[in-house]
Amino acid sequence: MSGTGPRENVFATRMALTNTKLRLKGAQTGHSLLAKKRDALTTRFRAILRKVDDAKRKMGRVMQLASFSMAEVTYATGDISYLVQEQAKQASFRVKAKQENVSGVVLPAFEVDRVAGSDFNLTGLGRGGQQVLKAKEVYAKAIETLVELASLQTAFTILDEVIRATNRRVNAIEHIVIPRLENTIKYIMSELDEMDREEFFRLKKVQGKKKRDTAARDAAALENEPPNQANTDYDTEERAVDLLSSKDEDVIF
């Protein structure tokens, strides 16, 4: 029998066949949409992966420069950590978060908002002022690169999880849902065909039985039918003719 694979337990009716076909059509449409979504997310994932690689390399170079500049400041002015702590009144950098929609997936994006201030203006006034300004700019660049890397890394992690979930859904629909529905449709169609053949055979048997019963009734009616009146009249006339044509020896004409 066709449709012997995994299938749903349904009654083989026309309504069940129609509903299953509609579900199969919906599953195929969903599979197509999810496949397109997976392709779009994969393309964006690869682009972000390249950006993450570039950002990490850039971060390494910037942090290397920041470490050297900090070493120069320490060599020129000594320890300035207490001066920085005293003069830091408010944050010079603020991180703003926004959202980006990629095929229905919301990806967070971070931006650096640098606030112009007068912090650290007096640091290094006696000596090492140039090294302090240089270190300040290098570390500002490092913070911007770090925020950019954090934004890319967050989007990378979210996309990785979403792509895996989408792949699981696509594979489940392609290898489980659609074959199960197709086997169910084949099973229902085979059962309906078998029912049609049984109904046709039953109707033929009923028709043959009616024909045999009709023939038997006609035969019984012919056996029980009285002699025909026309034949009786013909026999009476024949006897009359025989009486006229016969001669009686006692009668003389």
C-alpha positions as CSV (number, residue, x, y, z in Angstrom):
1,M,0.0,0.0,0.0
2,S,1.2,3.5,-0.8
3,G,1.9,5.9,2.0
4,T,3.4,3.2,4.3
5,G,6.0,5.7,5.8
6,P,5.4,7.8,8.9
7,R,2.0,9.4,8.7
8,E,-0.7,11.0,10.8
9,N,-3.5,9.0,12.3
10,V,-6.5,10.3,10.4
11,F,-9.8,8.9,9.0
12,A,-9.7,8.5,5.2
13,T,-12.3,11.0,4.2
14,R,-12.6,13.7,1.5
15,M,-12.5,16.4,4.2
16,A,-9.4,15.0,5.8
17,L,-7.7,14.9,2.3
18,T,-8.6,18.5,1.7
19,N,-7.3,19.6,5.1
20,T,-4.1,17.7,4.7
21,K,-3.4,19.2,1.3
22,L,-3.9,22.7,2.8
23,R,-1.5,21.9,5.6
24,L,1.0,20.6,3.1
25,K,0.7,23.8,1.0
26,G,1.3,25.8,4.2
27,A,4.3,23.7,5.2
28,Q,5.8,24.2,1.8
29,T,5.3,27.9,1.9
30,G,6.7,28.1,5.4
31,H,9.7,26.1,4.3
32,S,10.4,28.4,1.4
33,L,10.1,31.5,3.6
34,L,12.3,30.1,6.3
35,A,14.9,29.1,3.7
36,K,15.0,32.6,2.4
37,K,15.3,34.0,5.9
38,R,18.1,31.6,6.6
39,D,19.9,32.7,3.5
40,A,19.5,36.4,4.4
41,L,20.7,35.8,8.0
42,T,23.7,33.8,6.8
43,T,24.7,36.5,4.4
44,R,24.5,39.1,7.2
45,F,26.3,36.7,9.6
46,R,29.2,36.3,7.2
47,A,29.5,40.1,6.8
48,I,29.5,40.6,10.5
49,L,32.1,37.8,10.9
50,R,34.4,39.7,8.6
51,K,33.8,42.9,10.5
52,V,34.4,41.2,13.8
53,D,37.8,39.9,12.6
54,D,38.8,43.3,11.4
55,A,37.6,44.9,14.6
56,K,39.6,42.4,16.7
57,R,42.8,43.1,14.8
58,K,42.2,46.8,15.1
59,M,41.5,46.4,18.8
60,G,44.8,44.6,19.2
61,R,46.8,47.4,17.5
62,V,45.0,50.2,19.4
63,M,45.5,48.6,22.8
64,Q,49.1,48.1,21.9
65,L,49.5,51.8,21.2
66,A,47.5,52.6,24.3
67,S,49.8,50.6,26.5
68,F,52.9,52.2,25.0
69,S,51.4,55.7,25.5
70,M,50.5,54.9,29.1
71,A,54.0,53.7,29.6
72,E,55.3,57.0,28.2
73,V,53.0,59.0,30.6
74,T,54.2,57.0,33.6
75,Y,57.8,57.5,32.6
76,A,57.3,61.2,32.0
77,T,55.0,62.2,34.9
78,G,54.8,59.3,37.2
79,D,51.6,57.9,38.6
80,I,48.6,60.2,37.6
81,S,45.8,57.8,38.6
82,Y,44.9,59.9,41.7
83,L,44.8,63.1,39.5
84,V,42.5,61.4,37.0
85,Q,40.1,60.2,39.8
86,E,39.9,63.7,41.3
87,Q,39.2,65.5,38.1
88,A,36.7,63.0,36.6
89,K,33.4,64.6,37.3
90,Q,31.2,63.0,34.6
91,A,31.6,60.5,31.9
92,S,33.2,61.6,28.7
93,F,31.7,58.8,26.7
94,R,28.2,57.6,26.6
95,V,27.0,54.5,24.8
96,K,23.7,54.7,22.9
97,A,21.9,51.6,21.9
98,K,19.6,51.2,18.9
99,Q,18.0,48.3,17.1
100,E,18.3,47.0,13.6
101,N,15.8,44.6,12.0
102,V,17.3,41.9,9.8
103,S,14.6,39.5,8.4
104,G,12.6,39.7,11.5
105,V,15.5,39.4,13.9
106,V,16.2,42.4,16.1
107,L,20.0,43.1,16.4
108,P,21.2,45.6,19.0
109,A,23.8,48.2,17.8
110,F,25.9,50.4,20.0
111,E,27.2,53.8,19.2
112,V,29.6,56.0,21.1
113,D,28.6,59.6,22.0
114,R,31.6,61.6,23.1
115,V,30.8,64.5,25.4
116,A,33.2,67.4,25.1
117,G,34.5,68.4,28.5
118,S,37.4,70.0,30.3
119,D,38.5,66.9,32.2
120,F,42.2,66.3,32.6
121,N,43.1,69.7,31.3
122,L,45.4,70.4,34.2
123,T,46.9,66.9,34.3
124,G,50.5,67.0,33.2
125,L,50.7,70.7,33.5
126,G,54.1,70.5,35.1
127,R,55.6,67.9,32.9
128,G,54.5,65.2,30.4
129,G,51.5,67.2,29.1
130,Q,52.0,66.0,25.5
131,Q,52.2,62.4,26.5
132,V,49.0,62.8,28.6
133,L,47.1,64.2,25.7
134,K,48.4,61.5,23.4
135,A,47.4,58.8,25.8
136,K,44.0,60.4,26.2
137,E,43.3,60.3,22.5
138,V,44.6,56.8,22.1
139,Y,42.4,55.5,24.9
140,A,39.4,57.4,23.4
141,K,40.1,55.6,20.1
142,A,40.4,52.3,22.1
143,I,37.0,52.9,23.7
144,E,35.3,53.6,20.4
145,T,36.8,50.4,18.9
146,L,35.8,48.4,22.0
147,V,32.2,49.6,21.7
148,E,32.2,48.8,18.0
149,L,33.5,45.3,18.7
150,A,30.9,44.8,21.4
151,S,28.1,45.7,19.0
152,L,29.4,43.3,16.4
153,Q,30.0,40.5,18.9
154,T,26.5,40.8,20.3
155,A,25.0,40.8,16.8
156,F,27.2,37.8,15.9
157,T,26.1,35.8,18.9
158,I,22.4,36.6,18.3
159,L,22.6,35.7,14.6
160,D,24.4,32.5,15.4
161,E,21.6,31.3,17.7
162,V,18.8,32.4,15.3
163,I,20.5,30.7,12.3
164,R,20.8,27.5,14.2
165,A,17.1,27.6,15.3
166,T,16.1,28.5,11.7
167,N,18.2,25.6,10.3
168,R,16.5,23.2,12.8
169,R,13.1,24.4,11.7
170,V,13.9,24.2,8.0
171,N,15.3,20.6,8.4
172,A,12.3,19.6,10.5
173,I,9.8,20.8,7.9
174,E,11.8,19.4,5.0
175,H,12.6,16.0,6.4
176,I,9.7,15.3,8.9
177,V,6.6,17.5,8.4
178,I,6.4,17.5,4.6
179,P,7.2,13.7,4.2
180,R,4.6,12.9,6.9
181,L,1.9,15.0,5.2
182,E,2.8,13.5,1.8
183,N,2.5,10.0,3.2
184,T,-0.8,10.9,4.9
185,I,-2.2,12.2,1.6
186,K,-1.0,9.0,-0.2
187,Y,-2.7,6.9,2.4
188,I,-6.0,8.8,2.3
189,M,-6.0,8.6,-1.5
190,S,-5.3,4.9,-1.6
191,E,-8.0,4.3,1.0
192,L,-10.5,6.4,-0.9
193,D,-9.6,4.5,-4.2
194,E,-10.1,1.2,-2.4
195,M,-13.5,2.4,-1.1
196,D,-14.5,3.5,-4.6
197,R,-13.5,0.1,-6.0
198,E,-15.5,-1.7,-3.2
199,E,-18.5,0.5,-3.9
200,F,-18.3,-0.1,-7.6
201,F,-18.1,-3.9,-7.0
202,R,-21.0,-3.7,-4.6
203,L,-23.1,-1.8,-7.1
204,K,-22.3,-4.4,-9.8
205,K,-23.3,-7.2,-7.5
206,V,-26.5,-5.5,-6.6
207,Q,-27.3,-4.8,-10.2
208,G,-26.6,-8.4,-11.1
209,K,-28.8,-9.6,-8.3
210,K,-31.7,-7.4,-9.5
211,K,-31.3,-8.7,-13.0
212,R,-31.4,-12.3,-11.8
213,D,-34.5,-11.6,-9.6
214,T,-36.2,-9.9,-12.5
215,A,-35.5,-12.8,-14.9
216,A,-36.8,-15.3,-12.3
217,R,-40.0,-13.3,-11.8
218,D,-40.5,-13.1,-15.6
219,A,-40.0,-16.8,-15.9
220,A,-42.4,-17.6,-13.1
221,A,-45.0,-15.3,-14.6
222,L,-44.8,-17.0,-18.0
223,E,-45.3,-20.4,-16.4
224,N,-48.4,-19.3,-14.5
225,E,-50.0,-17.4,-17.4
226,P,-53.4,-19.0,-18.7
227,P,-53.7,-20.1,-22.4
228,N,-54.1,-17.4,-24.9
229,Q,-57.7,-16.6,-26.0
230,A,-56.7,-16.1,-29.7
231,N,-55.4,-19.7,-29.8
232,T,-58.7,-21.0,-28.3
233,D,-60.8,-19.2,-30.9
234,Y,-58.6,-20.5,-33.7
235,D,-59.1,-24.1,-32.4
236,T,-62.9,-23.6,-32.2
237,E,-63.1,-22.4,-35.8
238,E,-60.9,-25.3,-36.9
239,R,-63.3,-27.7,-35.3
240,A,-66.3,-26.0,-37.0
241,V,-64.7,-26.3,-40.4
242,D,-64.0,-30.0,-39.7
243,L,-67.7,-30.6,-38.8
244,L,-68.9,-29.0,-42.1
245,S,-66.5,-30.9,-44.3
246,S,-67.2,-34.2,-42.7
247,K,-70.0,-36.4,-44.1
248,D,-72.5,-38.2,-42.1
249,E,-73.6,-41.5,-43.7
250,D,-77.0,-41.3,-42.1
251,V,-77.9,-38.0,-43.7
252,I,-79.0,-38.1,-47.4
253,F,-79.0,-35.0,-49.6
